[in-house]
């Protein structure tokens, strides 16, 4: 596979996942502010921008946060900018991308260009974004052969999912407020019903954190996302090496996964924001290692705005 095509597919996976989880994080933040009216709106919004790696010095409230993180294409961290970048990556890979997938990405971008989502209420905007990114992911799942292109797409998606889930958990921890923060995080990940079935209706913050951090079967947990990325790298690696890992990305992701799975949960929760920051740096390092190994001959693509 041409490195240009592999890189485009890798970034489509990342961009679409980031747009999805950004909407989920913003929804959690909005609900937290509504349920806790005593919280400082500006401080909460600024904390979220810090978690997302966005620098902004102007006055800040929920309306301005939505503009920066959803509607404004000039803001590198916005959903609109991210989906525009996904469309550009899809255009670069048109010869190998399924037509239905290109159409779904292009249709989503055109709806944003038309200003359709800016006229919606925030709740409807979040629901629309989740639906559109799910459509793109679903078409990819049902129309792409499980070849190298597929593995690069899922690799990008999985690394970004681990990174963004870490950010969601950090924002949940730092927001504080009512005790329902972890339940909101579960709902944001689409995990609430699966969580209730797993824990037989028991809702506690410890079990919710354990589910989102460590559950091996739920696809949006950190351990599941890291495992998925590792499996993609195994499929792409064909050296047959008998000891250790020649792939730096695989080594970084495997160490991060083992660090979560083989440590007591209270140790992780005691310093969760620091642990999540470390995981984000690991995801950045893994993405850079993938680029160095597989995309060296292609024009470099870098994430504009915040930690990649």
N, C-alpha and C positions, 0 to 999 in steps of 0.2 A: 504494500500500500504506500502511495506517495505520502511523504511526511506532511505536506500541505493539507491533504485530506484528513489524515489522522489528527492533526492539530485542530482543524476546524470542528471535527466531531467531538473531540475532547472538550472544546470550549462551548459547543452547543449544550452538552450535558451540564457543564458548570453554570452557564448563564441562565438556562431555564430553571435549574434547581434554585439558584440564588433568587430569581424573581419570585418563585413560589414561597420560599421560606421567609423572604423579606416581608411579604404580605402577611404571613402567619405571625411573625414577630411583632409587626405593627398592630395587628389585631389584639394580641395579648396585652400590649402596652396601652392601647385605647381602652380596653375593658378594665384594666387595673386602675386607670385614672377615673373612670366612671364610678367604680365600686369604692374608691378611696378618695372622696372629694377633699380631704384635708391635706393630701399630698401636693407638693409644689409642682404645678404643671411644667414650668420651665425647667426645673431641676430634673424631673423625670425624663423629659424629652432630650435634654442634653446628655443625660446618662446613656440613653439609648443610642444617640449619635456616637458617643465614645465607644460603646460596645461594637457598633458597626464600622468603626474606624473612619468616621466622617468628621472633619474639622469645620466648625461653623461658629462665627462670632456674633452674628446678629441676634435680634430679639427672637424668642422661640416659644411657640405654643403648638397645640395639636394641628392647627391649620397649616402652619409653616412646616411642621414635621412632615405632613402628608405631601406638601409641595416638593420638599427636598427629596423624600424617599420614594415617592410614587410617580408624580406627574412630570417633573421637570427634566427634560432630556438633556439640559445643559449640566445637570448634576450627575457626576459619574456614578454615584451610588444608587441612583433612582431605579425603580422597576422599569420605567419607560426607557431609560438609557440601556439597561441590561438587556431588555428584549430587543432593542434595536441592534445591539451587538450580536445577539443570538441570530438575528436575521442576516446580518452581514456574514457571520460564520457559515450559516446555511447556504448563502449565495456562493461562497467560495467552494462549497462541497456539493454543488448542485448535481454534478455528474454521477455521484454515488448515493445521494440522499433520496429516499422514497418520495415520490411526487406528493403523496398525501401529507407527509410530514412537512415538506416545504410549504405546502398550502396552509397548513395549520399555523406554522410560525409566521408566515406572511400575513395571514388574516388577523392574527393577534396584533401584530405590529401596526397594521392599517387601522384597526379599531382604536388603538392608542393615538395614532397620528390624527385621527378625525376628532379627537377630544371627547370621545364617548365616555371614557371612565371618569374624566374630570367633572362630569355633570352628575355622577352618581353619589349617593350617600356612601360614607366610608365603609359601612358594613357590606353594601352591595359591591363596592369596588374589590374588597378582599375576596368575597365569594367568587366574583367573576375571574379574578386572577388565578385563584386556586383551580377553578374549572378549566381555564384555558391551558395552564401548564400541565394539568392532568391529561387533557386531550393530546397534547404534544407527546408527553411521555407514553401514553397508551398506544398511540399510532406507532411510535418507535418500537415498542415492545412487540407489536403484532405484525409489523411489516419489514423489519430488518433481519437479515440473516445473522446467525450467531458467529460472525467472522471477526476479523481484526477491527473493522470499523465499529461493530457493536461493542466490543470490549473497550475501545477508547471512549465511546460515548458514555458507557456505564461507569468507567473509571472516573471520568470527569464529574459525573453526577454524584458518585459515592464520596469522592473527596470533598466536594462542595457541601454535600449533605452533612458530613461529619463536622465540617467547619461551621456551617450555619446552625446546626442543632446545638453546638457548643455555645454559640452566641445567644440562642434562644434561652438556654439554661442559665447563662450568665445574667441576662436581662431579668429572668424570673427571680433569681436569687437577689439581685440588687434592688429590684423594685420594692420588695417588702410588701407592706400593707396587709390586707385581709389574708386569712389562712388559705384561701382558695387559689393561691398563685400557681401551685403545681397542678391543680385540676385544670386551670386555664391553659397551662403549657401542654398538658395531655390533649386537650381539645384542639389546640393549635396544630399539633402533630397528627391529628386524626386518630389519636391513640386511646381515647377515653373508653370506648366500648371494648376494645381488645384488652385494655388494662383491667376493666371490671370483670371480664370473663376469666382472665388469668388469675386474679386475686380474689375471685368469688365475691365481688361486691365490696371488698374492704378498701376504703379510701383513706390513706394516710400519706403524708408528705414523703416519708421514707420509702414506701413502696412505689410511689409515683416516680421518685428520683431513680430508684433501682430499675424500674421498667424502661425509662428513657435513656439511661446510661448503659445498662448491661444486658437487656433482653436480647437473646440471640435470634429470636424468631420474628420480632417486629421490625420491619424494614427501615424505620426512621430512628431506631436506637443508635447510639454511638457505636457500640460493638458491632452491630449488624452492618452499618455503613462501612466501617473500617474493614470488616471481613470481606464484604463485597469488593472493595477496592483491591484487597490482597489477591482475591481469586482472579480478578481481571489481569493483574500483573503476572500471576502465574501462567495464565493462558498466553500472554504476550511474550513471556520469557521462554526461550527454547534452548538454553545452553545445556540443560541436563546436569547442572552443577550438583555434586553430591554433598557438599558441606557449605554452610553459610549462605549468604545472599550476595550476588554480584550486583543486584538491582538496589540502588540506594533508596528509592521510593518504597520498595517492599520492606526493606529493613526498618525504615522509619515508621511506617504504618503498623507493621507487626509489633514493634516495641511499644507503640502507643496503645494498641489493642490489649497486649499482655499486661501493660501497666494498669489498665482498667479492670480486666477480668480477674487478675490474681492478687488484687489488693482488697482489704476489707472496705466495705462501702462507707462506714463512718469516717475512715481516713480521707476518702475522696470528698465527701460532703463537707468535712471540716474546713477545707480550703478550696471549695468548688470554683470560685471565679479564677483563682490562680491556675487550677488544673485545666480549666477550659481555655484560658489564654495560652497555656503550654500546648494544648492540643491544636489550637488554631495555627500556632507557629509550626507545629509538625506538619499540618496539612499544606502550609505554604512551602515548606521544605520539600515535601513529597511531590507537589506540583512542579516545582523547579527541577527536581531530579528527573521527573518524567519528560519535561521539556528538553533537558540536556541529553537524555538518552535517545529519545525518539524523534525530536523535532529540530535537531541541530541544523539541518539544511533548509529549514523553512524560515520565513520572516518571523521574528519573535513577536508574540502577542503578550502584552502585560496588562494586568488589571489596573485600571485607572481609578484610584480612590480607595483608601483604606488598605488593610491587610488583605492580600489576595486569598 
